[in-house]
Amino acid sequence: MSNEFEFNTCVIVGLGYIGLPTSVVIARSGKKVIGVDISNRVVEMVSAGRCPIEEPHLPEALADLVAAGMITARTTPSAGDVFIIAVPTPFTGGYKPDLSYVEAATRSIAPILRKGNLVVVESTIPVGATEQVSRWIEGLRPDLTCARRGSDKVPDILVAHCPERVLPGQMLRELVENDRVIGGVCAASSRAGQAFYQSFVTGNCLVTDTRTAELCKLSENAFRDVNIAFANELAEIAGDFGINIWELIELANHHPRVKILKPGPGVGGHCIPVDPYYLAWRAREFDFTERFIELAGDINFGMPRHVVDLVAEALNDRGKALKGARVGVLGVAFKPDVQDGRNSPAGAILPGIVARGAELRYHDPLIPRFRDDTGYEHEGVGLDSLIHWADVFVVVTAHRAIDWDHFYAGALLVVDTVNSSRGRAVRERQVLRLGAGWSGDQAR
C-alpha cells in the first residue's frame, strides 16, 4: 500500500447485505471496523456477534471478529480514517433514485471528518452523485477543503466511488477476489481509494474518474438486463414455433462471440431490476431517452404476468380454470441457493395468481416467510404437503436443496419457468416449460 495514505480504522455506514460482509473482509485485513446502522436491532445483534442477514460463512466470521474486538457496532458514527457509505438507494415515483439515505449518511459523518479522511460511496448511485456527496460535505464542513472534480490539489477530505460487484452466496470470496473499479472525485482521491482497496482486495484495483465508475456499474447491470430481456423474447418466439429455447440458447452459445443469458420468470435482486433505471433517469435529465434500456426493463417486468398466463394455460389443458384452482409455487428467492427474496419475480407472481381467483401456497427451503409486492406476507409450507394439495405448480426458483426427482414424481401438473425439469423423468404433458412447450411434445 502506498505510504502516501494510512488507513487503520474504517467506519462503515449501513450494515446490510453489502456493508456487513464488507466489514468482515476489511477487519480480516487487520483494520478495525466501526459499523453504523440506524436500526437498534441490527446494532444489538452485531454487537453480540450475531448476524442479521443470511450469507454463507458470514455468521461465524462475524462472531470471531466481534469477539476479537476488530468489529464494533453503533447507531452513530465515530472517528476513523476511511468512511464507507453502503446504504440503500431505492426509487421514488417515476423511477427516480432516492438519495435521501446517502445524504443522511453524509450528514451523519460530516461533523467528525478530519483532514486526510477518505469517504467512499459503495451504494449504487446515478452518475454525478458522488460529486454531490462531496458538495454536501463542503456545505456542512466549510472549515475543510473537499475533493473537487478536475483538481490537482490534495484536499482535506478525499471522496471516491467504488461500486460493489458481488453475488449473494459468494460475498466473502468475491469481495476479496473480484476486480474493483475506483473512481475519485479528484486524482488524489483516486490514489487514496486504490491504496485502501489494495490493502484487502486480491483482484485488480482499476482507477478511473468518479463518473466513469458510476456509469460502469450501471452499464454492467443494464447489459445483463437487456440480455435477459432478449432471452425472454426469444423464449416466447421459440414457444410459438415449438422450439426448445433452452436447447436453442445452448447451441447459440457455442459461437465464440455469443453469450445469451437464460430466460426466466423475471429479474430480481438488488441490482438488475434497479440499476438500469438509474441510468435511464439520468439520461432523461439531458433530454435523452434510453429507449433500449427501458424497453428491456418493461419486458422483464412483464414476465411475471406471462408466467401467470402459463399457469392458466396449463390448467386449461386439464379442463380447469385458474379461478378456484390450488396453485403451489416452488421457490421465492430471486435466484437459486440464496436466502434473499429482494425484488424476486415471485413478488409479482404470487399476487398475480391470487388476483385471478386461485388459492396459493408456496415452498422455499431457504425463505420460510415471504412478503409479496402487495405487502402481503405468506408463510411457506412443506414440500410433501404441497405436492398432495396443489392442482398445479409453478417453479420460480430452482434451489439445489429441493428434491427435484421426488417433486416431479409426485406433482400432477407443473409450469417450469427455469428449466428445472431438464433431464428428469417427466410424464407426457405433465410439464409446460417456459419457451419450450409441453413435455413429450418434442424429441428432446
N, C-alpha and C positions, 0 to 999 in steps of 0.2 A: 504494500500500500504506500502511496506517496506520502513523504514526510511533510508535504505542504499542509495537510489536514490531519487532525487527530480526533477520532470519534470513539469514545469509550462507553457512552451511555446513550441509549436510544429510547425515545418516547414515542409510542405508537398509539394514535388516537383512533379508536374503533377496534373492538376485539371480536369481530365477526369472522366470516369464512375466509377472509384474506388476512386481516390483522392478527388473529391469534396464531395461525400457522407461521406467519412471518416472525412473530415474536419468538417462537420456539427456535426457528432457524438462526435468527440473529443471536439469541442467547447461547446457542450451541457454539457459536464462533468465539465466545469469550466476552461479549459485551453484555453489560447489564441492561435489562429492558424494563421500562415502566409502561405497563399497559393501561390505557384510559378508555373508559366506556361510560356512557350516561346511565346505563342500566345497573342499578344496585345489585340485582340478581346475578348478572354476569360478573361483576367485580367480586362479589362474595364467593362465587364458585371458583373463579380463577385464583383468588387469594388462598382458597382452601386446597388448591391443586386439583380441582375437578374441572373437567372440560365441558363447556356449554354447547359445543357443536359436535357433530358426528364426522369424524375423519380418521381413517386407519392410522394407528400408531401415535396419533396426537395425544390422547389422554395420558399414556404412560410417559411420553417425553415431557409434557407439561408438568405432570406431578413431580418428576425428578428435578426439573429446573426451578420450580417454585420452592421445593424443599431445600435446594442448594442456594437459594437467595438470588438467583440470576434473573427471575421474573417476579415482579410485584404488580399489583393492580390497584387502581384508584379511580375515583369518579371525576377528579380534576387533575390536570397536568402538573408536573413539577419539572424542575430544571433538567436539561440534558444537552447533548451535543448534536444529535440528529432528531428531528421530529417527522414522523411519517403519518400522513393523513390517509386513512383507509376506511372511510365512511361511505354509506350508500349514496348513490346519485340516481334517484328514481325519476319518474316522469310526473309532470303536472298535465293539465289538459292540453290537447293538441300535440302530444308527444314532445313537449318542451322539457328539456332537462332541468331538474330541480337541484340547484347548487346550494340550497339552504344548509344542508348538513356540512358541506365543505366550508361554507362561510362560518358556521358556528364553531367548527373545529379550529379554523384560523383564529377566530376571536378568542378561543379558549387558551391558545398557546401564546398569542401576541404579548401579553403582559410579562411573560417570563423569558422571552427570547433575549439572547445576549450576543455580542459580537462573535462571529465565527460559526454561529449555528447554521445548520443545513436543514431546510424544510423540503420534504419530498411528498408530492401528491401521488399516491398509488391508485386512488379511486379513478375509475373510468370517467372521463370528462370530455366535453366538446372542445374543439380547437380554440385556443386562446384563454382557456380557463385558468391555466397555471399562471399566466401573466396577471390575471385578475387577482389570484391569491397574493401575488407579490404587491399589487396595488393596495389590497386590503391591509397587508402588514404595514406598508408605508403610511397609510392613513391612521392606523392605530398606534404606530410607534414612530413618530416624526423625529425622535432622537437617534434613530438608527437608519443608515442607508440600506436600501434593499435592492435586490437584483433587478436590473433593467435590461430589456431586450436590446442587443447590439452593443452593449457597453463592454469596454476592455478593462475597466477598473474592477478591482476586487471589492465587492460591497460588504457591509457588516453582516447582512443576512443573505445567505445563498438559497436559491429556490430552484427546484427541478421537478420534472415529472418522470416517473418510471412505472409504466403500466405493468400489472401482473399478467403472467401468461401461464396459468396453471389449470390442471384438470382435477376436479374433485375426485378423491380417492387416491390421488398420487401427489398431493400437495407438498409434503415434506421432501420428497425426492425432487420434484420439478422446480421448487423454489430455489434449490441449490444448483441443479444441473442445467436448467434451461438458460438460453441466451437472454440477456436483458437489454432493452433499449432505454437509454438515459438521455433525456433532453433538458439541458439547463436553460434558464431564462437568459443567462449570460455565460461567457466562456468559463469563468471561474466556477460557476455553479455546475457546469457540466463536468469539469475536472473533479470537483468535490463529490458529485454523485457517483462518478466512475470509481473513485478511490474507496468510497463507502461500500458499494456493492461488490467490488472485487475482493473485499475482506471476507465475504462468506459465500459468494457465488463461484462455482467452478466453470460454468458456461462463459461464453464471451460477454463482455460488458461493452456494448456498442454505443458510442457517443454521437449525439446529434443535437439539433436545437429543439426547444420545447414544442413548438407547433408540429414539427415533423414527428416527434414521439407520440403526441396526442393523436395525430391522424393515422399513424402506423397502427395503433391498437384498434381504432375504429375500422380501418381498412381490412385488417385481418379477419375480423368477425363479419364485416359486410361481405367479404368474399365467400365465407362459409355459408352465410345466409342465402346469397344468390345461388351458390352451387346446389344447396339443398332444395331451393325453390325449383331449379331446373330439373333435379331428380324427381321432385314431386309432380311436376307437369309431365315428365316422361312416363311416370307411373300411370297417370290417367290415360295417356295415349296408348301405352302398352296394353293396359287392360281392355281398351276398346278393340284392339287388334288381336286379342287372345295371345299376347306375348308375355313371357315371364320377365318382369322388369329387373329382378334380381340377377337372373342369368345374363340379361342384356348388359347391365352395368358391369358385371364381372368380365364379360368379353370385351367391352369397350375399353376398360381399364388396362387391358393388355397392350394397348397402344402406348408407346414410350412417353408420349406427351399429353396423355389424357388421364385425369383423375376425377371421376364423377363420384360425389358422395352418395350416401344412401337416402332413399326416400323414407317417409315415416308419417306419424300422426300429427306432426308439427315440430316446432323447435322449442327448446326450454333452457333453463339455467339462468345464470346471472349475466351472460354476455350476448349470445347470438340474438335473442329476442329484443335486446335493448340497444346495443351499441350502434347498429346501422342507423337508428333514428336520431342519435346524437349528430351523426354526420349529415343526415338529410336536413335536420333542423338548422344547423349552422349554414348549410348551403343556401337555404331559403333566405337567410339574412342578407345574402349577397345576390338576391334575385335570381338564384339558380335552382332549378327543380331537379332533384335526384330521382328521376322517374324510374330508372332501372332498379335502384336500391329499394325504393318504396314499393314498387310492384312486387319485388321478391318477398318483402315483408307481408304484403297482402296475401300472396299465395300461401306462404307458410302459416299465417294466422288463420287462413281459411281451411286448413287441413282437418282440424277437429270436427268441423261441420261435415266434411266429406266422410269422415270416419263414422259419424252418427248415421249418415245416409247408407253406408255399407252395412251397418248393423240392421237397419230396416230392410235392406235388400236381402240379407241372409235369412231373416225371419220370413220374408215374403216367399222365399223358396220353399219354406216349410208350410206355407199357407197360413202364416200367423202375422199379426200386426205388431208393430213396436209398442203401441199403446197397450198397456196391461201386461206386457211381457216382463220376465225376470232376467235382468242383464247383469252379468258378472264382469268386472273389469280386473284384468291382471296387470299389476304394476302401475304405480302413480308417480314414481320418481321421474325426473326429467331425462335421465339416461340410465343404462344398466349399471348395477352394482354400486350405486351411490345412495346415501341416505339423505337425499336432497330433492325436495319437491318444488323448488322455486321455479315459477313460470312454466311448470310442466304442461304439456298438451292435455294431460288428464284434467287440469283445472278447468278447461272448457268442455272437454268431452263428457265428464260426469253430469254437469248441469244440462248439457245439450240432450242427453239421453232422458233425464228426468223431465225436462220440459216437453218431451213428446209422449209423456204419459206412462213411462216404464218404471218398474221398481228396480232399484240398483243397489248392489253391494260390491265391495272390492277386496282384493287380497294383494298385499305387498309385504314380503317378509322383512323389509328394511324400514318401512314407514307405517307404523300402526295407526296413526291418525293423520287425516289429510283435509286441508281446507281448500275448497274449490274456488273458482273465480267469483262466485256469488257471495262468498264468505261462509257458506255452509260447511260445517265440519263433519266429515264422515269418519266412522270407526271401522277399521279393517276386520275381516273375518278370516277364519282358517280356510285353507285351500280345499280340503276334503268336503267341508260343509258347503262350500260354494259350488263345487262340482255337482253335488247332489241337488242343489237348489236352482241353478240357473238354466234358463231356456237357451241362452246364447252367451258367449263370451266375446270380449274384445281385448286383445293383447296390446297393451300400450308400451310396456317396458319389459324387456326380457332379462330379468335378473338370473344369474347363474345359480342362485340359491333356490330357485324354483325347480321342482322335479318335473321336467317337461314331458318325459315319457309317460309318467303317471297321469299328468294332466291330459295329454292328448288321448290316452287310453280311455279316460272317463268322460271327457267333455262331449256333449251331444253336437254342438254347433259352435264354430269359432270364427271370428273375424280377426285375422292375423295382420297387424299393421307393420310388423318389424321382422318378418321372415323367420319367426321362431319355429315354424313347422318344417323348415328345410331339413331334409334327411331323416325325418321321423316317420314312423308307421302311422299314416292317417288314412281314414276311410274316404271313399269316393263322396264328393260334395259334403264332406264334414267341415272343410276349412275354406273360407273365402279370403283370399290373400290380396292385400293392397298391391295393385299393379301386376297381379298375376292370375286372377280369376280363381275358379274353384279347383280344389284338389281333385285329381282324376281327369280333369278336362284337357291336360297337356301331357305329352310324353315324358316331360321332365320338369 
